[in-house]
Amino acid sequence: MNPGGSAPDVPALSVGWRAWDVRTTSVGAVLNSPIGGEEWPPAAELRARCRTDDHTAPATNCRCGIHAARDIDHTWIYSGGDEYVVGCVGLWGVVVEGERGWRAGIGYPLLLLCSPSISPQTCHDLATRYRIPVYPLPHGSADPRIRAGIDWDVHLIAQEIRDNADPVSRDVDRLAAAIARLEATLTRSGLRRILLPSKVPWLLTRVPPILRGLFWPLLLGVVLPSLLAVLAFRVVLNAGRAVHRRLSVAGREPRRRVDGDLGSVRGKDALPALQEAVGLYRVLAADDPDHREDLAEALESLGRCYFFDLDRGGDALAPVQEAIGLYRVLAADDPDHRDDLAEALELLGRCYFFDLDRGADALSPLREAIGIYRALAVEDPASRRDLAGALMLLGRCYYSDLDQGADALSPVGEAIDIYRVLAADDPTRRSDLAAALQLLGLCYFIDMDQAEDAVSPVREAVGLYRALAADDPARHADLAKALDLLGRCQRSLGR
């Protein structure tokens, strides 16, 4: 507490929730505070006054000031009439923070949700006079889907603006993004926005230290991209998922990058969008089970971004494990989701093995994925490639992390049999076969000290790599490694 009876002057915009009553006057609709009855003037900030004492509001030893809540649920209790409004309010100047919210010296509304009994004309009047986004709520607006979406987005606003200590100019960008997410949730919940007036929002022209630059970021950086994002996100998500799927089944090079660090750059760009998509789908899935599949796909894509693009397998664990849980439920109802479950399980195994050096933890998800792939391969031969890739990964875990070359023989041997069949029909699979043969030789020679058994598969791998190198000089490195292993095996046999 400040012993002088005043609060610190917060050098940034704070955002909270509050309720208003609506009153119609001869000049148009106005917002009124539901308890004190203060009128919120359009195109002018509201400045707080203490009605019981002659001190500057707000003060820490008084309840005066412009009130805003952290949680939207704390606003509904003040909206007792038929014509009520709840929404976001911007607070600045002197701000006192309490357990449930804030009291401030200056405030202005940022976004309004109007009750169903408020006429469309009044909603339009509020949007025009206050120059802010206004959303009429439908009948039954206490729908959990809408309430959950609003609660989730106000939490983001709190985290990204309220608790941020950066300069105000950066808060403006964060505010624009947070308000846009809130509007996206409202739109997905079926609400239709009263179009923004053509005039520049008053708050931008009258409070430049707080909201300078907000209008154009909202218009050019938020509204237009938001319209495109709804269509573009699913296209990007599906395309990215397909790319990552092709990467994940590559048996020879499990973490292959394109153009050096390009994958890392793209991953950093994609990460915020994927995280936001997960949050939105989580809200939607809480009310509509049909969105569980969307949530699972977004979680898996987030995990693949962490693992393949950013080399952050540890961060991938949580989203991938959540995706696995969702895919289990989906696969129980629809067997077509078994391949999704298997891919997510394989991805979890890769995270444990490649990034975390926890080969033992990778065994269980990989074995489960192999069981699913094996069943799928019986129904669809195209799944044999996925099965072979998972078998190779299991073999690597046994050989590299656990020094159990003998346990690797069975999965690697099965992968070799599959790759032989695949390579006979598709010559591009010869590299996968060569890698599997070389791994088999390593298991025999390094872990089991059986050089005699290692010579035959390694010699076959050398022959395959030699043919591949004739067409692709980049394969000379693979050929050199195989020749080195063959030479070591023969030398140990005295040849």
Protein Blocks (a to p, Z undefined) as FASTA:
>chain_A
ZZkopacddfbdcdddddddddddfkbccdddfklopacdehiacddddfkbccddddfk
bcedjdddfblklmmmmmmbfbdcddddddehjddddfklccdfbdcdfbdcddfklcfk
lmmmmmmmnopacddddehilgmklmmmmmmmmmmmmmmmmmpcbdfklmmmmmmmmmmm
mmmmmmmnopacddddfbdcfklmmmmmlmgoklmmmmmmmmmmmmmmmmmmmmmmmmmm
mmmmmmmmmmklmbaceehjlmmmmmmmmmmmmmmmmmmmmmmmmmmmklmmmmmmmmmm
mmmmmmmmnopaklmmmmmmmmmmmmmmmmmmmmklmmmmmmmmmmmmmmmmmmnopmkl
mmmmmmmmmmmmmmmmmmmmklmmmmmmmmmmmmmmmmmmnopmklmmmmmmmmmmmmmm
mmmmmmklmmmmmmmmmmmmmmmmmmnopaklmmmmmmmmmmmmmmmmmmmmklmmmmmm
mmmmmmmmmmmnoZZ
